[in-house]
Amino acid sequence: MLTQLFGPTWRRQLWQLVYMLNMVAFALVCWKGYSLVVDTETPVVVVLSGSMEPGYYRGDILFLASYPRPYKVGDVTVYSVENGKIPIVHRVIETHSDRRGQMLLTRGDNNKDDDVQLYGGQRWLYSDQVVGRVVGYIPYVGYVTLVMNDFPIVKYIVLGLVGISMLYERE
């Protein structure tokens, strides 16, 4: 096996490694290009909890955009507060304005209370803390991400198998 890997076919393995790196670079370019089009650094997120049911379920993939128009009651936003570990997907239930800009109050569709306790001491969420508004979604496809986050060993096994298969690909 070692003679096959490092023998006369070393050029083929090197070509396959370059091909694999090219695919990764292409995926990153597509991600950044989509980010520029929709004007947000995080154009795609996965719903991690059931707080937005029945609108969005755990595992749904959400597509975001950041347009210059003001947020209105009913918009589903993804926001991130200072010291927040993960972005939160919730619906706008109230809006106001002040000198700093538009202020929002959000709540998950499946929650009884608003999100004030999630804002890190603020009473309102400011529009500059919003990552984007939801413009589309694909149901349940994000379960792959949830499984890989909940069970990290699965992530390493899948990445290893993909890497090995790409190295031994003959085309």
Protein Blocks (a to p, Z undefined) as FASTA:
>chain_A
ZZmmmmmmlmmmmmmmmmmmmmmmmmmmmmmmmmmmnopablbccdfbfklpckbcghia
cdddddfbdcdehiacddddehiabdcddddfbdcddfklccdddddfkbmbdcklmnno
pabdcfklpnbdcfbdcehklmmmmmmmmmmmlmmmmmmmmmmmmmmpcZZ
